[in-house]
Amino acid sequence: MRAGIEAYLLHRQAVGRVLGAGLSEVELDCIAQSKWASLHGLVSLLIARPTFPWVDRETLIRTHIDSLLAGMT
């Protein structure tokens, strides 16, 4: 559990750096948790549905991360 919290806190810190100052702690947590959940959703699907006809795995992951980052700017 501790490793997960530490990973989340690094993620939250990165989101805070990208979005800059001006967010309340609640807003920052809400955005960070939304992004965190989205990433976990993709990971869960890739694990749970290995026979789905996914596009190239690395391309899919990079596209997903890029779209999450684009949504923050």
N, CA, C and O atoms as a Maestro MAE file, in Angstrom:
{
 s_m_m2io_version
 :::
 2.0.0
}

f_m_ct {
 s_m_title
 :::
 protein
 m_atom[292] {
  # First column is atom index #
  i_m_mmod_type
  r_m_x_coord
  r_m_y_coord
  r_m_z_coord
  i_m_residue_number
  s_m_chain_name
  s_m_pdb_residue_name
  s_m_pdb_atom_name
  i_m_atomic_number
  :::
  1 25 0.833 -1.202 0.000 1 A "MET " " N  " 7
  2 3 0.000 0.000 0.000 1 A "MET " " CA " 6
  3 2 0.868 1.252 0.000 1 A "MET " " C  " 6
  4 15 0.572 2.220 -0.701 1 A "MET " " O  " 8
  5 25 1.935 1.232 0.783 2 A "ARG " " N  " 7
  6 3 2.797 2.413 0.874 2 A "ARG " " CA " 6
  7 2 3.396 2.769 -0.488 2 A "ARG " " C  " 6
  8 15 3.471 3.944 -0.849 2 A "ARG " " O  " 8
  9 25 3.817 1.760 -1.237 3 A "ALA " " N  " 7
  10 3 4.402 2.019 -2.553 3 A "ALA " " CA " 6
  11 2 3.381 2.699 -3.462 3 A "ALA " " C  " 6
  12 15 3.735 3.591 -4.232 3 A "ALA " " O  " 8
  13 25 2.113 2.282 -3.379 4 A "GLY " " N  " 7
  14 3 1.061 2.895 -4.183 4 A "GLY " " CA " 6
  15 2 0.838 4.354 -3.813 4 A "GLY " " C  " 6
  16 15 0.659 5.201 -4.689 4 A "GLY " " O  " 8
  17 25 0.847 4.646 -2.525 5 A "ILE " " N  " 7
  18 3 0.675 6.033 -2.067 5 A "ILE " " CA " 6
  19 2 1.850 6.883 -2.532 5 A "ILE " " C  " 6
  20 15 1.667 8.006 -3.001 5 A "ILE " " O  " 8
  21 25 3.058 6.338 -2.400 6 A "GLU " " N  " 7
  22 3 4.242 7.088 -2.829 6 A "GLU " " CA " 6
  23 2 4.209 7.346 -4.332 6 A "GLU " " C  " 6
  24 15 4.560 8.437 -4.782 6 A "GLU " " O  " 8
  25 25 3.789 6.352 -5.107 7 A "ALA " " N  " 7
  26 3 3.673 6.531 -6.560 7 A "ALA " " CA " 6
  27 2 2.616 7.588 -6.882 7 A "ALA " " C  " 6
  28 15 2.821 8.438 -7.749 7 A "ALA " " O  " 8
  29 25 1.479 7.528 -6.173 8 A "TYR " " N  " 7
  30 3 0.445 8.539 -6.390 8 A "TYR " " CA " 6
  31 2 0.962 9.936 -6.061 8 A "TYR " " C  " 6
  32 15 0.704 10.884 -6.803 8 A "TYR " " O  " 8
  33 25 1.687 10.066 -4.961 9 A "LEU " " N  " 7
  34 3 2.190 11.383 -4.571 9 A "LEU " " CA " 6
  35 2 3.174 11.937 -5.604 9 A "LEU " " C  " 6
  36 15 3.199 13.144 -5.844 9 A "LEU " " O  " 8
  37 25 3.975 11.075 -6.210 10 A "LEU " " N  " 7
  38 3 4.855 11.525 -7.304 10 A "LEU " " CA " 6
  39 2 4.029 11.981 -8.496 10 A "LEU " " C  " 6
  40 15 4.325 13.001 -9.118 10 A "LEU " " O  " 8
  41 25 2.999 11.219 -8.803 11 A "HIS " " N  " 7
  42 3 2.091 11.582 -9.902 11 A "HIS " " CA " 6
  43 2 1.413 12.923 -9.610 11 A "HIS " " C  " 6
  44 15 1.342 13.791 -10.480 11 A "HIS " " O  " 8
  45 25 0.924 13.081 -8.399 12 A "ARG " " N  " 7
  46 3 0.252 14.326 -7.984 12 A "ARG " " CA " 6
  47 2 1.205 15.513 -8.099 12 A "ARG " " C  " 6
  48 15 0.818 16.588 -8.557 12 A "ARG " " O  " 8
  49 25 2.434 15.309 -7.685 13 A "GLN " " N  " 7
  50 3 3.440 16.360 -7.773 13 A "GLN " " CA " 6
  51 2 3.698 16.746 -9.234 13 A "GLN " " C  " 6
  52 15 3.833 17.929 -9.548 13 A "GLN " " O  " 8
  53 25 3.765 15.761 -10.117 14 A "ALA " " N  " 7
  54 3 3.970 16.034 -11.537 14 A "ALA " " CA " 6
  55 2 2.793 16.812 -12.118 14 A "ALA " " C  " 6
  56 15 2.982 17.759 -12.881 14 A "ALA " " O  " 8
  57 25 1.588 16.410 -11.757 15 A "VAL " " N  " 7
  58 3 0.396 17.137 -12.223 15 A "VAL " " CA " 6
  59 2 0.451 18.577 -11.724 15 A "VAL " " C  " 6
  60 15 0.150 19.505 -12.474 15 A "VAL " " O  " 8
  61 25 0.827 18.766 -10.485 16 A "GLY " " N  " 7
  62 3 0.945 20.121 -9.939 16 A "GLY " " CA " 6
  63 2 1.962 20.960 -10.683 16 A "GLY " " C  " 6
  64 15 1.743 22.150 -10.906 16 A "GLY " " O  " 8
  65 25 3.086 20.345 -11.074 17 A "ARG " " N  " 7
  66 3 4.102 21.083 -11.843 17 A "ARG " " CA " 6
  67 2 3.570 21.496 -13.209 17 A "ARG " " C  " 6
  68 15 3.814 22.614 -13.664 17 A "ARG " " O  " 8
  69 25 2.850 20.603 -13.854 18 A "VAL " " N  " 7
  70 3 2.321 20.894 -15.193 18 A "VAL " " CA " 6
  71 2 1.268 21.995 -15.141 18 A "VAL " " C  " 6
  72 15 1.261 22.899 -15.977 18 A "VAL " " O  " 8
  73 25 0.384 21.911 -14.159 19 A "LEU " " N  " 7
  74 3 -0.727 22.864 -14.090 19 A "LEU " " CA " 6
  75 2 -0.346 24.182 -13.429 19 A "LEU " " C  " 6
  76 15 -1.039 25.185 -13.596 19 A "LEU " " O  " 8
  77 25 0.741 24.184 -12.687 20 A "GLY " " N  " 7
  78 3 1.197 25.416 -12.053 20 A "GLY " " CA " 6
  79 2 0.402 25.770 -10.817 20 A "GLY " " C  " 6
  80 15 -0.453 25.015 -10.353 20 A "GLY " " O  " 8
  81 25 0.714 26.944 -10.302 21 A "ALA " " N  " 7
  82 3 0.077 27.425 -9.069 21 A "ALA " " CA " 6
  83 2 -1.377 27.816 -9.338 21 A "ALA " " C  " 6
  84 15 -1.814 27.914 -10.484 21 A "ALA " " O  " 8
  85 25 -2.094 28.031 -8.267 22 A "GLY " " N  " 7
  86 3 -3.461 28.521 -8.400 22 A "GLY " " CA " 6
  87 2 -4.532 27.488 -8.126 22 A "GLY " " C  " 6
  88 15 -5.705 27.832 -7.981 22 A "GLY " " O  " 8
  89 25 -4.137 26.212 -8.054 23 A "LEU " " N  " 7
  90 3 -5.118 25.183 -7.739 23 A "LEU " " CA " 6
  91 2 -5.187 24.981 -6.235 23 A "LEU " " C  " 6
  92 15 -4.171 25.038 -5.541 23 A "LEU " " O  " 8
  93 25 -6.376 24.747 -5.746 24 A "SER " " N  " 7
  94 3 -6.494 24.364 -4.338 24 A "SER " " CA " 6
  95 2 -6.016 22.919 -4.211 24 A "SER " " C  " 6
  96 15 -5.876 22.213 -5.210 24 A "SER " " O  " 8
  97 25 -5.768 22.493 -2.990 25 A "GLU " " N  " 7
  98 3 -5.351 21.111 -2.747 25 A "GLU " " CA " 6
  99 2 -6.419 20.134 -3.227 25 A "GLU " " C  " 6
  100 15 -6.106 19.077 -3.774 25 A "GLU " " O  " 8
  101 25 -7.667 20.494 -3.018 26 A "VAL " " N  " 7
  102 3 -8.778 19.628 -3.442 26 A "VAL " " CA " 6
  103 2 -8.820 19.535 -4.964 26 A "VAL " " C  " 6
  104 15 -8.993 18.445 -5.509 26 A "VAL " " O  " 8
  105 25 -8.665 20.661 -5.655 27 A "GLU " " N  " 7
  106 3 -8.666 20.637 -7.117 27 A "GLU " " CA " 6
  107 2 -7.499 19.809 -7.652 27 A "GLU " " C  " 6
  108 15 -7.668 19.015 -8.577 27 A "GLU " " O  " 8
  109 25 -6.324 19.994 -7.070 28 A "LEU " " N  " 7
  110 3 -5.154 19.231 -7.502 28 A "LEU " " CA " 6
  111 2 -5.374 17.737 -7.286 28 A "LEU " " C  " 6
  112 15 -5.077 16.935 -8.172 28 A "LEU " " O  " 8
  113 25 -5.888 17.358 -6.124 29 A "ASP " " N  " 7
  114 3 -6.159 15.943 -5.875 29 A "ASP " " CA " 6
  115 2 -7.205 15.400 -6.835 29 A "ASP " " C  " 6
  116 15 -7.069 14.278 -7.323 29 A "ASP " " O  " 8
  117 25 -8.226 16.158 -7.110 30 A "CYS " " N  " 7
  118 3 -9.283 15.698 -8.020 30 A "CYS " " CA " 6
  119 2 -8.724 15.438 -9.418 30 A "CYS " " C  " 6
  120 15 -9.016 14.404 -10.018 30 A "CYS " " O  " 8
  121 25 -7.938 16.352 -9.930 31 A "ILE " " N  " 7
  122 3 -7.351 16.191 -11.261 31 A "ILE " " CA " 6
  123 2 -6.359 15.031 -11.262 31 A "ILE " " C  " 6
  124 15 -6.383 14.189 -12.160 31 A "ILE " " O  " 8
  125 25 -5.492 14.990 -10.259 32 A "ALA " " N  " 7
  126 3 -4.495 13.928 -10.190 32 A "ALA " " CA " 6
  127 2 -5.156 12.558 -10.060 32 A "ALA " " C  " 6
  128 15 -4.721 11.600 -10.699 32 A "ALA " " O  " 8
  129 25 -6.189 12.456 -9.248 33 A "GLN " " N  " 7
  130 3 -6.867 11.173 -9.078 33 A "GLN " " CA " 6
  131 2 -7.616 10.761 -10.336 33 A "GLN " " C  " 6
  132 15 -7.703 9.572 -10.642 33 A "GLN " " O  " 8
  133 25 -8.150 11.713 -11.056 34 A "SER " " N  " 7
  134 3 -8.821 11.405 -12.315 34 A "SER " " CA " 6
  135 2 -7.823 10.843 -13.330 34 A "SER " " C  " 6
  136 15 -8.105 9.848 -13.999 34 A "SER " " O  " 8
  137 25 -6.667 11.478 -13.441 35 A "LYS " " N  " 7
  138 3 -5.629 10.998 -14.361 35 A "LYS " " CA " 6
  139 2 -5.121 9.623 -13.916 35 A "LYS " " C  " 6
  140 15 -4.927 8.729 -14.739 35 A "LYS " " O  " 8
  141 25 -4.911 9.466 -12.617 36 A "TRP " " N  " 7
  142 3 -4.446 8.208 -12.037 36 A "TRP " " CA " 6
  143 2 -5.426 7.075 -12.366 36 A "TRP " " C  " 6
  144 15 -5.018 5.984 -12.763 36 A "TRP " " O  " 8
  145 25 -6.707 7.349 -12.197 37 A "ALA " " N  " 7
  146 3 -7.736 6.337 -12.476 37 A "ALA " " CA " 6
  147 2 -7.755 5.975 -13.954 37 A "ALA " " C  " 6
  148 15 -7.921 4.809 -14.312 37 A "ALA " " O  " 8
  149 25 -7.588 6.961 -14.797 38 A "SER " " N  " 7
  150 3 -7.582 6.708 -16.228 38 A "SER " " CA " 6
  151 2 -6.414 5.796 -16.623 38 A "SER " " C  " 6
  152 15 -6.585 4.861 -17.405 38 A "SER " " O  " 8
  153 25 -5.250 6.076 -16.084 39 A "LEU " " N  " 7
  154 3 -4.090 5.223 -16.372 39 A "LEU " " CA " 6
  155 2 -4.313 3.802 -15.872 39 A "LEU " " C  " 6
  156 15 -3.979 2.837 -16.558 39 A "LEU " " O  " 8
  157 25 -4.879 3.678 -14.677 40 A "HIS " " N  " 7
  158 3 -5.150 2.348 -14.137 40 A "HIS " " CA " 6
  159 2 -6.192 1.614 -14.965 40 A "HIS " " C  " 6
  160 15 -6.136 0.390 -15.089 40 A "HIS " " O  " 8
  161 25 -7.140 2.346 -15.530 41 A "GLY " " N  " 7
  162 3 -8.135 1.718 -16.391 41 A "GLY " " CA " 6
  163 2 -7.503 1.082 -17.609 41 A "GLY " " C  " 6
  164 15 -7.840 -0.046 -17.970 41 A "GLY " " O  " 8
  165 25 -6.589 1.798 -18.245 42 A "LEU " " N  " 7
  166 3 -5.909 1.241 -19.411 42 A "LEU " " CA " 6
  167 2 -5.093 0.015 -19.016 42 A "LEU " " C  " 6
  168 15 -5.150 -1.014 -19.689 42 A "LEU " " O  " 8
  169 25 -4.348 0.119 -17.945 43 A "VAL " " N  " 7
  170 3 -3.539 -1.014 -17.477 43 A "VAL " " CA " 6
  171 2 -4.432 -2.225 -17.184 43 A "VAL " " C  " 6
  172 15 -4.119 -3.348 -17.577 43 A "VAL " " O  " 8
  173 25 -5.529 -1.982 -16.498 44 A "SER " " N  " 7
  174 3 -6.455 -3.069 -16.168 44 A "SER " " CA " 6
  175 2 -7.007 -3.743 -17.420 44 A "SER " " C  " 6
  176 15 -7.092 -4.969 -17.489 44 A "SER " " O  " 8
  177 25 -7.374 -2.945 -18.393 45 A "LEU " " N  " 7
  178 3 -7.899 -3.513 -19.641 45 A "LEU " " CA " 6
  179 2 -6.841 -4.321 -20.379 45 A "LEU " " C  " 6
  180 15 -7.130 -5.402 -20.892 45 A "LEU " " O  " 8
  181 25 -5.633 -3.810 -20.436 46 A "LEU " " N  " 7
  182 3 -4.569 -4.548 -21.120 46 A "LEU " " CA " 6
  183 2 -4.302 -5.894 -20.447 46 A "LEU " " C  " 6
  184 15 -4.010 -6.884 -21.117 46 A "LEU " " O  " 8
  185 25 -4.404 -5.920 -19.122 47 A "ILE " " N  " 7
  186 3 -4.180 -7.168 -18.386 47 A "ILE " " CA " 6
  187 2 -5.379 -8.105 -18.514 47 A "ILE " " C  " 6
  188 15 -5.214 -9.301 -18.750 47 A "ILE " " O  " 8
  189 25 -6.576 -7.563 -18.358 48 A "ALA " " N  " 7
  190 3 -7.789 -8.386 -18.328 48 A "ALA " " CA " 6
  191 2 -8.222 -8.883 -19.702 48 A "ALA " " C  " 6
  192 15 -8.870 -9.923 -19.819 48 A "ALA " " O  " 8
  193 25 -7.864 -8.142 -20.731 49 A "ARG " " N  " 7
  194 3 -8.315 -8.497 -22.088 49 A "ARG " " CA " 6
  195 2 -7.131 -8.648 -23.048 49 A "ARG " " C  " 6
  196 15 -7.018 -7.901 -24.019 49 A "ARG " " O  " 8
  197 25 -6.265 -9.602 -22.778 50 A "PRO " " N  " 7
  198 3 -5.069 -9.746 -23.617 50 A "PRO " " CA " 6
  199 2 -5.366 -10.177 -25.053 50 A "PRO " " C  " 6
  200 15 -4.540 -9.968 -25.942 50 A "PRO " " O  " 8
  201 25 -6.533 -10.776 -25.291 51 A "THR " " N  " 7
  202 3 -6.847 -11.232 -26.642 51 A "THR " " CA " 6
  203 2 -7.605 -10.193 -27.460 51 A "THR " " C  " 6
  204 15 -7.874 -10.409 -28.642 51 A "THR " " O  " 8
  205 25 -7.952 -9.066 -26.838 52 A "PHE " " N  " 7
  206 3 -8.593 -7.992 -27.594 52 A "PHE " " CA " 6
  207 2 -7.615 -7.532 -28.681 52 A "PHE " " C  " 6
  208 15 -6.405 -7.528 -28.457 52 A "PHE " " O  " 8
  209 25 -8.119 -7.152 -29.838 53 A "PRO " " N  " 7
  210 3 -7.209 -6.743 -30.917 53 A "PRO " " CA " 6
  211 2 -6.654 -5.321 -30.721 53 A "PRO " " C  " 6
  212 15 -6.932 -4.413 -31.504 53 A "PRO " " O  " 8
  213 25 -5.867 -5.161 -29.659 54 A "TRP " " N  " 7
  214 3 -5.269 -3.861 -29.369 54 A "TRP " " CA " 6
  215 2 -4.317 -3.456 -30.482 54 A "TRP " " C  " 6
  216 15 -3.708 -4.308 -31.128 54 A "TRP " " O  " 8
  217 25 -4.191 -2.164 -30.702 55 A "VAL " " N  " 7
  218 3 -3.122 -1.662 -31.565 55 A "VAL " " CA " 6
  219 2 -1.802 -1.940 -30.845 55 A "VAL " " C  " 6
  220 15 -1.800 -2.465 -29.732 55 A "VAL " " O  " 8
  221 25 -0.706 -1.597 -31.466 56 A "ASP " " N  " 7
  222 3 0.597 -1.787 -30.831 56 A "ASP " " CA " 6
  223 2 0.558 -1.246 -29.406 56 A "ASP " " C  " 6
  224 15 0.181 -0.096 -29.182 56 A "ASP " " O  " 8
  225 25 0.946 -2.073 -28.457 57 A "ARG " " N  " 7
  226 3 0.839 -1.756 -27.026 57 A "ARG " " CA " 6
  227 2 1.559 -0.458 -26.665 57 A "ARG " " C  " 6
  228 15 0.982 0.403 -26.000 57 A "ARG " " O  " 8
  229 25 2.794 -0.310 -27.091 58 A "GLU " " N  " 7
  230 3 3.566 0.893 -26.763 58 A "GLU " " CA " 6
  231 2 2.938 2.141 -27.383 58 A "GLU " " C  " 6
  232 15 2.929 3.208 -26.768 58 A "GLU " " O  " 8
  233 25 2.417 2.003 -28.596 59 A "THR " " N  " 7
  234 3 1.753 3.131 -29.250 59 A "THR " " CA " 6
  235 2 0.495 3.521 -28.489 59 A "THR " " C  " 6
  236 15 0.227 4.706 -28.290 59 A "THR " " O  " 8
  237 25 -0.271 2.533 -28.068 60 A "LEU " " N  " 7
  238 3 -1.492 2.800 -27.310 60 A "LEU " " CA " 6
  239 2 -1.179 3.494 -25.989 60 A "LEU " " C  " 6
  240 15 -1.830 4.477 -25.634 60 A "LEU " " O  " 8
  241 25 -0.197 2.994 -25.268 61 A "ILE " " N  " 7
  242 3 0.166 3.597 -23.985 61 A "ILE " " CA " 6
  243 2 0.649 5.023 -24.187 61 A "ILE " " C  " 6
  244 15 0.233 5.923 -23.459 61 A "ILE " " O  " 8
  245 25 1.519 5.243 -25.162 62 A "ARG " " N  " 7
  246 3 2.044 6.593 -25.416 62 A "ARG " " CA " 6
  247 2 0.903 7.533 -25.819 62 A "ARG " " C  " 6
  248 15 0.851 8.670 -25.350 62 A "ARG " " O  " 8
  249 25 0.001 7.082 -26.670 63 A "THR " " N  " 7
  250 3 -1.132 7.914 -27.095 63 A "THR " " CA " 6
  251 2 -2.014 8.268 -25.906 63 A "THR " " C  " 6
  252 15 -2.477 9.402 -25.785 63 A "THR " " O  " 8
  253 25 -2.246 7.303 -25.035 64 A "HIS " " N  " 7
  254 3 -3.082 7.545 -23.850 64 A "HIS " " CA " 6
  255 2 -2.433 8.583 -22.938 64 A "HIS " " C  " 6
  256 15 -3.087 9.531 -22.502 64 A "HIS " " O  " 8
  257 25 -1.158 8.402 -22.655 65 A "ILE " " N  " 7
  258 3 -0.450 9.359 -21.799 65 A "ILE " " CA " 6
  259 2 -0.408 10.736 -22.444 65 A "ILE " " C  " 6
  260 15 -0.631 11.743 -21.771 65 A "ILE " " O  " 8
  261 25 -0.128 10.791 -23.733 66 A "ASP " " N  " 7
  262 3 -0.094 12.082 -24.434 66 A "ASP " " CA " 6
  263 2 -1.447 12.792 -24.363 66 A "ASP " " C  " 6
  264 15 -1.503 14.008 -24.183 66 A "ASP " " O  " 8
  265 25 -2.528 12.039 -24.501 67 A "SER " " N  " 7
  266 3 -3.854 12.679 -24.451 67 A "SER " " CA " 6
  267 2 -4.168 13.169 -23.043 67 A "SER " " C  " 6
  268 15 -4.812 14.206 -22.886 67 A "SER " " O  " 8
  269 25 -3.728 12.448 -22.022 68 A "LEU " " N  " 7
  270 3 -3.922 12.914 -20.648 68 A "LEU " " CA " 6
  271 2 -3.138 14.185 -20.404 68 A "LEU " " C  " 6
  272 15 -3.640 15.119 -19.778 68 A "LEU " " O  " 8
  273 25 -1.899 14.225 -20.899 69 A "LEU " " N  " 7
  274 3 -1.088 15.434 -20.723 69 A "LEU " " CA " 6
  275 2 -1.663 16.612 -21.499 69 A "LEU " " C  " 6
  276 15 -1.668 17.740 -21.007 69 A "LEU " " O  " 8
  277 25 -2.143 16.355 -22.701 70 A "ALA " " N  " 7
  278 3 -2.727 17.433 -23.510 70 A "ALA " " CA " 6
  279 2 -3.964 18.019 -22.831 70 A "ALA " " C  " 6
  280 15 -4.238 19.213 -22.950 70 A "ALA " " O  " 8
  281 25 -4.698 17.183 -22.130 71 A "GLY " " N  " 7
  282 3 -5.890 17.647 -21.430 71 A "GLY " " CA " 6
  283 2 -5.575 18.533 -20.231 71 A "GLY " " C  " 6
  284 15 -6.462 19.202 -19.700 71 A "GLY " " O  " 8
  285 25 -4.322 18.538 -19.805 72 A "MET " " N  " 7
  286 3 -3.928 19.356 -18.652 72 A "MET " " CA " 6
  287 2 -3.404 20.725 -19.068 72 A "MET " " C  " 6
  288 15 -3.206 21.593 -18.218 72 A "MET " " O  " 8
  289 25 -3.180 20.929 -20.352 73 A "THR " " N  " 7
  290 3 -2.614 22.202 -20.785 73 A "THR " " CA " 6
  291 2 -3.642 23.055 -21.479 73 A "THR " " C  " 6
  292 15 -3.333 24.166 -21.910 73 A "THR " " O  " 8
  :::
 }
 m_bond[291] {
  # First column is bond index #
  i_m_from
  i_m_to
  i_m_order
  :::
  1 1 2 1
  2 2 3 1
  3 3 4 2
  4 3 5 1
  5 5 6 1
  6 6 7 1
  7 7 8 2
  8 7 9 1
  9 9 10 1
  10 10 11 1
  11 11 12 2
  12 11 13 1
  13 13 14 1
  14 14 15 1
  15 15 16 2
  16 15 17 1
  17 17 18 1
  18 18 19 1
  19 19 20 2
  20 19 21 1
  21 21 22 1
  22 22 23 1
  23 23 24 2
  24 23 25 1
  25 25 26 1
  26 26 27 1
  27 27 28 2
  28 27 29 1
  29 29 30 1
  30 30 31 1
  31 31 32 2
  32 31 33 1
  33 33 34 1
  34 34 35 1
  35 35 36 2
  36 35 37 1
  37 37 38 1
  38 38 39 1
  39 39 40 2
  40 39 41 1
  41 41 42 1
  42 42 43 1
  43 43 44 2
  44 43 45 1
  45 45 46 1
  46 46 47 1
  47 47 48 2
  48 47 49 1
  49 49 50 1
  50 50 51 1
  51 51 52 2
  52 51 53 1
  53 53 54 1
  54 54 55 1
  55 55 56 2
  56 55 57 1
  57 57 58 1
  58 58 59 1
  59 59 60 2
  60 59 61 1
  61 61 62 1
  62 62 63 1
  63 63 64 2
  64 63 65 1
  65 65 66 1
  66 66 67 1
  67 67 68 2
  68 67 69 1
  69 69 70 1
  70 70 71 1
  71 71 72 2
  72 71 73 1
  73 73 74 1
  74 74 75 1
  75 75 76 2
  76 75 77 1
  77 77 78 1
  78 78 79 1
  79 79 80 2
  80 79 81 1
  81 81 82 1
  82 82 83 1
  83 83 84 2
  84 83 85 1
  85 85 86 1
  86 86 87 1
  87 87 88 2
  88 87 89 1
  89 89 90 1
  90 90 91 1
  91 91 92 2
  92 91 93 1
  93 93 94 1
  94 94 95 1
  95 95 96 2
  96 95 97 1
  97 97 98 1
  98 98 99 1
  99 99 100 2
  100 99 101 1
  101 101 102 1
  102 102 103 1
  103 103 104 2
  104 103 105 1
  105 105 106 1
  106 106 107 1
  107 107 108 2
  108 107 109 1
  109 109 110 1
  110 110 111 1
  111 111 112 2
  112 111 113 1
  113 113 114 1
  114 114 115 1
  115 115 116 2
  116 115 117 1
  117 117 118 1
  118 118 119 1
  119 119 120 2
  120 119 121 1
  121 121 122 1
  122 122 123 1
  123 123 124 2
  124 123 125 1
  125 125 126 1
  126 126 127 1
  127 127 128 2
  128 127 129 1
  129 129 130 1
  130 130 131 1
  131 131 132 2
  132 131 133 1
  133 133 134 1
  134 134 135 1
  135 135 136 2
  136 135 137 1
  137 137 138 1
  138 138 139 1
  139 139 140 2
  140 139 141 1
  141 141 142 1
  142 142 143 1
  143 143 144 2
  144 143 145 1
  145 145 146 1
  146 146 147 1
  147 147 148 2
  148 147 149 1
  149 149 150 1
  150 150 151 1
  151 151 152 2
  152 151 153 1
  153 153 154 1
  154 154 155 1
  155 155 156 2
  156 155 157 1
  157 157 158 1
  158 158 159 1
  159 159 160 2
  160 159 161 1
  161 161 162 1
  162 162 163 1
  163 163 164 2
  164 163 165 1
  165 165 166 1
  166 166 167 1
  167 167 168 2
  168 167 169 1
  169 169 170 1
  170 170 171 1
  171 171 172 2
  172 171 173 1
  173 173 174 1
  174 174 175 1
  175 175 176 2
  176 175 177 1
  177 177 178 1
  178 178 179 1
  179 179 180 2
  180 179 181 1
  181 181 182 1
  182 182 183 1
  183 183 184 2
  184 183 185 1
  185 185 186 1
  186 186 187 1
  187 187 188 2
  188 187 189 1
  189 189 190 1
  190 190 191 1
  191 191 192 2
  192 191 193 1
  193 193 194 1
  194 194 195 1
  195 195 196 2
  196 195 197 1
  197 197 198 1
  198 198 199 1
  199 199 200 2
  200 199 201 1
  201 201 202 1
  202 202 203 1
  203 203 204 2
  204 203 205 1
  205 205 206 1
  206 206 207 1
  207 207 208 2
  208 207 209 1
  209 209 210 1
  210 210 211 1
  211 211 212 2
  212 211 213 1
  213 213 214 1
  214 214 215 1
  215 215 216 2
  216 215 217 1
  217 217 218 1
  218 218 219 1
  219 219 220 2
  220 219 221 1
  221 221 222 1
  222 222 223 1
  223 223 224 2
  224 223 225 1
  225 225 226 1
  226 226 227 1
  227 227 228 2
  228 227 229 1
  229 229 230 1
  230 230 231 1
  231 231 232 2
  232 231 233 1
  233 233 234 1
  234 234 235 1
  235 235 236 2
  236 235 237 1
  237 237 238 1
  238 238 239 1
  239 239 240 2
  240 239 241 1
  241 241 242 1
  242 242 243 1
  243 243 244 2
  244 243 245 1
  245 245 246 1
  246 246 247 1
  247 247 248 2
  248 247 249 1
  249 249 250 1
  250 250 251 1
  251 251 252 2
  252 251 253 1
  253 253 254 1
  254 254 255 1
  255 255 256 2
  256 255 257 1
  257 257 258 1
  258 258 259 1
  259 259 260 2
  260 259 261 1
  261 261 262 1
  262 262 263 1
  263 263 264 2
  264 263 265 1
  265 265 266 1
  266 266 267 1
  267 267 268 2
  268 267 269 1
  269 269 270 1
  270 270 271 1
  271 271 272 2
  272 271 273 1
  273 273 274 1
  274 274 275 1
  275 275 276 2
  276 275 277 1
  277 277 278 1
  278 278 279 1
  279 279 280 2
  280 279 281 1
  281 281 282 1
  282 282 283 1
  283 283 284 2
  284 283 285 1
  285 285 286 1
  286 286 287 1
  287 287 288 2
  288 287 289 1
  289 289 290 1
  290 290 291 1
  291 291 292 2
  :::
 }
}
